[in-house]
Amino acid sequence: MLFRNLFRCRVYHPERVPLTGPVILAANHESYFDPLFVGSSLPRSINYLAREDLFSNRLSGSFLRGLNSVPVDRGGGGARGLKNILERLLRGNGIIIFPEGTRTSDGEMRSAQAGIGLAIIRSRAPVVPVRVWTYNAYGRHRAVPRLATTAVKFGHPIHFDSVRERARICPRPELRNLYQQATEETMAAIVRLRPVMDGA
């Protein structure tokens, strides 16, 4: 909380995130601050994703486990990463994912990585789109953070009930299209969020 206040982080509509039960927070990725700012904006505990290789280091591994981090491969996917994500959600946890897979290099959103739609459909958890504005404080072009106004905004939950039902009964070759649909709808919902206190 103190860290977030230091960077004048404005938080909009955290009440849109369910207080209990499984939930996926799908956010754009602008800086290393993003997981901490998003997680500290909420009254509930949230799980984080972290590169699998970071867990092999004794110090960083202990720190990440203390943050309820989920190990995934560098691309944010893989069978083990997906299994870990789904297990956390099945236990009723919330988890933050970054569909872009890595931080933006120029402040603009990147395309989502493959596998995000699969995680969304398989989990059956509501997806809350999240938009963060932290690039000016600690974008990839900065060696050290600078004090700048930042923001986190939560959108309305997306339930994907109809898409998940179609995925349950459709022929296997059609699943890829449904995963892509879930990915595109999630990314579009993130893009629509604006850094002002409005109804979006």
C-alpha positions as CSV (number, residue, x, y, z in Angstrom):
1,M,0.0,0.0,0.0
2,L,2.8,2.5,0.9
3,F,4.6,1.6,-2.3
4,R,1.5,2.2,-4.3
5,N,0.8,5.5,-2.6
6,L,4.4,6.6,-3.3
7,F,3.7,6.4,-7.0
8,R,0.3,8.1,-6.7
9,C,-1.5,5.1,-8.0
10,R,-5.2,5.9,-8.7
11,V,-7.5,2.8,-8.4
12,Y,-10.8,2.7,-10.2
13,H,-13.6,0.2,-9.6
14,P,-12.0,-2.5,-7.4
15,E,-15.5,-3.4,-6.3
16,R,-16.0,-5.1,-9.7
17,V,-13.7,-7.9,-8.6
18,P,-15.6,-10.7,-6.8
19,L,-14.6,-10.9,-3.1
20,T,-14.6,-14.7,-3.1
21,G,-14.3,-17.6,-5.5
22,P,-12.1,-18.1,-8.5
23,V,-11.4,-15.1,-10.8
24,I,-8.9,-14.3,-13.5
25,L,-7.6,-10.7,-13.6
26,A,-6.4,-10.2,-17.2
27,A,-4.3,-7.1,-17.4
28,N,-2.1,-5.3,-19.9
29,H,1.6,-5.3,-19.0
30,E,3.6,-2.0,-18.8
31,S,6.1,-2.5,-16.0
32,Y,7.4,-4.7,-13.2
33,F,5.0,-2.7,-10.9
34,D,1.9,-4.1,-12.5
35,P,1.4,-7.3,-10.4
36,L,2.0,-5.5,-7.1
37,F,-0.2,-2.5,-8.0
38,V,-3.1,-4.7,-9.2
39,G,-2.9,-7.1,-6.3
40,S,-2.5,-4.4,-3.6
41,S,-5.6,-2.6,-5.0
42,L,-7.9,-5.4,-3.8
43,P,-9.0,-6.6,-0.4
44,R,-8.6,-10.3,-1.3
45,S,-5.5,-12.4,-1.8
46,I,-4.3,-12.8,-5.4
47,N,-2.0,-15.3,-7.0
48,Y,0.7,-14.1,-9.4
49,L,2.5,-15.7,-12.4
50,A,6.3,-15.8,-12.5
51,R,8.9,-17.3,-14.8
52,E,9.7,-20.8,-13.8
53,D,13.5,-20.3,-13.8
54,L,13.1,-17.7,-11.0
55,F,12.0,-20.4,-8.6
56,S,15.3,-22.2,-8.9
57,N,17.1,-19.3,-7.1
58,R,16.8,-19.7,-3.3
59,L,16.2,-16.1,-2.6
60,S,13.8,-15.2,-5.4
61,G,12.1,-18.6,-5.1
62,S,11.3,-18.0,-1.4
63,F,10.1,-14.5,-2.2
64,L,7.8,-15.6,-5.0
65,R,6.3,-18.5,-3.1
66,G,5.5,-16.0,-0.3
67,L,3.6,-14.0,-2.9
68,N,1.5,-17.1,-3.9
69,S,3.2,-17.0,-7.3
70,V,2.5,-19.7,-10.0
71,P,5.5,-20.9,-12.0
72,V,5.1,-20.8,-15.8
73,D,7.5,-21.0,-18.6
74,R,8.9,-17.8,-20.2
75,G,6.1,-17.6,-22.7
76,G,3.5,-17.8,-19.9
77,G,2.0,-21.0,-21.1
78,G,3.0,-24.7,-21.4
79,A,1.2,-27.7,-20.0
80,R,2.6,-27.3,-16.5
81,G,1.9,-23.6,-16.3
82,L,-1.7,-24.2,-17.4
83,K,-2.1,-27.0,-14.9
84,N,-0.8,-24.8,-12.1
85,I,-3.1,-21.9,-13.1
86,L,-6.2,-24.2,-13.2
87,E,-5.4,-25.8,-9.9
88,R,-5.2,-22.4,-8.2
89,L,-8.6,-21.4,-9.7
90,L,-10.2,-24.7,-8.8
91,R,-9.3,-24.0,-5.2
92,G,-11.2,-20.7,-5.4
93,N,-8.2,-18.4,-5.8
94,G,-7.8,-15.3,-7.9
95,I,-5.0,-15.0,-10.3
96,I,-3.4,-12.3,-12.4
97,I,-2.5,-13.1,-16.0
98,F,-0.8,-10.8,-18.6
99,P,-2.1,-12.0,-22.0
100,E,0.7,-10.1,-23.8
101,G,3.2,-12.3,-22.0
102,T,5.8,-9.6,-21.5
103,R,6.1,-5.8,-20.8
104,T,5.4,-3.4,-23.6
105,S,8.5,-1.8,-25.1
106,D,6.7,1.5,-26.2
107,G,3.7,1.9,-24.0
108,E,1.3,0.3,-26.6
109,M,-0.5,-2.9,-26.0
110,R,0.9,-6.0,-27.8
111,S,-0.9,-9.0,-29.2
112,A,-2.0,-11.7,-26.8
113,Q,0.0,-14.9,-26.6
114,A,-1.3,-18.3,-27.6
115,G,-2.8,-20.3,-24.7
116,I,-4.6,-17.5,-22.9
117,G,-7.9,-18.4,-24.4
118,L,-7.4,-22.0,-23.5
119,A,-6.8,-21.1,-19.8
120,I,-9.9,-18.8,-19.9
121,I,-12.2,-21.5,-21.3
122,R,-10.9,-24.4,-19.2
123,S,-11.0,-22.5,-15.9
124,R,-14.7,-21.6,-16.0
125,A,-13.8,-18.6,-13.8
126,P,-15.1,-15.1,-14.5
127,V,-12.5,-12.8,-16.2
128,V,-12.1,-9.2,-15.0
129,P,-10.3,-7.0,-17.5
130,V,-7.7,-4.7,-15.9
131,R,-5.9,-1.7,-17.5
132,V,-2.8,-0.4,-15.9
133,W,-0.9,2.8,-16.6
134,T,2.6,2.4,-15.1
135,Y,4.8,2.9,-18.2
136,N,5.8,6.4,-17.4
137,A,6.9,5.4,-13.9
138,Y,8.9,2.3,-14.8
139,G,8.7,1.3,-18.5
140,R,11.3,-0.8,-20.2
141,H,13.2,2.3,-21.2
142,R,13.9,3.2,-17.6
143,A,16.8,1.7,-15.6
144,V,15.3,3.0,-12.4
145,P,11.7,4.0,-11.5
146,R,10.6,7.6,-11.4
147,L,7.8,9.2,-9.4
148,A,4.9,9.5,-11.8
149,T,1.1,9.2,-11.5
150,T,0.0,5.7,-12.2
151,A,-3.4,4.1,-12.4
152,V,-5.2,0.7,-12.2
153,K,-8.8,0.3,-13.5
154,F,-10.9,-2.8,-13.2
155,G,-13.6,-3.6,-15.8
156,H,-16.8,-5.6,-15.4
157,P,-16.5,-9.4,-15.2
158,I,-16.8,-11.4,-18.4
159,H,-18.3,-14.8,-17.9
160,F,-17.9,-16.5,-21.3
161,D,-20.8,-18.9,-20.5
162,S,-22.0,-19.4,-24.1
163,V,-18.4,-19.8,-25.4
164,R,-17.6,-22.3,-22.7
165,E,-20.8,-24.3,-23.5
166,R,-19.9,-24.3,-27.2
167,A,-16.4,-25.5,-26.3
168,R,-17.8,-28.4,-24.3
169,I,-19.9,-29.8,-27.2
170,C,-18.1,-28.7,-30.4
171,P,-15.8,-30.9,-32.5
172,R,-12.2,-30.7,-31.5
173,P,-11.0,-28.8,-34.6
174,E,-13.3,-25.9,-33.7
175,L,-11.8,-25.4,-30.2
176,R,-9.0,-23.2,-31.5
177,N,-11.5,-20.7,-32.9
178,L,-13.3,-20.5,-29.5
179,Y,-10.0,-20.0,-27.6
180,Q,-9.2,-17.2,-30.0
181,Q,-12.6,-15.7,-29.5
182,A,-12.1,-15.7,-25.7
183,T,-8.7,-14.1,-26.1
184,E,-9.9,-11.4,-28.5
185,E,-12.9,-10.5,-26.3
186,T,-10.7,-10.2,-23.3
187,M,-8.1,-8.0,-25.0
188,A,-10.9,-5.8,-26.4
189,A,-12.3,-5.3,-23.0
190,I,-8.9,-4.2,-21.6
191,V,-8.5,-1.7,-24.5
192,R,-11.9,-0.2,-23.8
193,L,-10.9,0.8,-20.3
194,R,-10.0,4.5,-19.8
195,P,-8.0,6.1,-17.0
196,V,-10.9,8.2,-15.7
197,M,-13.7,7.6,-13.2
198,D,-16.4,6.8,-15.7
199,G,-18.9,3.9,-16.4
200,A,-16.5,1.9,-18.6
